[in-house]
Amino acid sequence: MKKKDKNWTTKASDYFKVCSNSIEELEQWSWFKYQKGLTLCGTCKKKGLLVAWCAEIPNFQTASALSLKSDIDELEKCLASKTDPEKRTEIETLIKARLGQGSFRQNVLEQYPSCPLTGLDIQPLLIASHIKPWSVCNNNERLDPFNGLMLAPNIDALFDKGLITFDTDGTIKIHPTINPENQKRLGISPDMKLKIRLKSEKYFEYHRNHVFQKEE
């Protein structure tokens, strides 16, 4: 790799770099501007900086952000094509639900005023997470509060990634890649349990069978 016109380049393509101390800002910037991921250059790594390269490196946080943006874009295009007030209201409700806002969030909050695993009850930090993923739901399932959990951010990430799920009695199931030391760091343990409501059982069953990562 060498510099070309103050930019870094290889034989295949041109690169440039942006440095920051915040991985969240870099991930958001790189995905929304170029739909690319993050990696590190040697110099900035030594300095403790993070670098956004235009490179094909998958990342869970950025992939989730891109998926959210794609869903919202699709809904907004649909909204723009509708003139029927009832249809527009329906789509606007779906947009809010995808963002974890509006009536969906409020209805889920009524069931889970705090994270059922950690006890976190600071509402602005709680995430309205779909049990059966948004991408495979029909519109009724997307708005069904029984398809939702209010989770602390770290628990939401684990649940969404399929690294934890819940058995029929509500006991947590943790993927073996998360060893006991990391379980402590994440604030989870094998004895954790939540109450599964009757109308939520089908959604948890889907999560166990299709979202939770299978042991290899």
Buried (B, 14 or more C-beta within 10 A) or exposed (E): EEEEEEEBBEEEEEBEBBEBEEBEEBBBBBBEEEEBBBBBBEEBEEEEBBBBBBBEEEBEBBBBBBBBBEBBEEBEEBBEEBEEEEEBEBBBBBBBBBBBEBEBBEBBBEBBEBBBBBEBEEEEEBBBBBBBBBEEBEEEBBBBBBBBBBBBBBBBBBBBBBBBBBEEEBEBEBBEEBEEEEBEEBBBEEEBBBEBBEEBEBBBBBBBEEBBEEEE
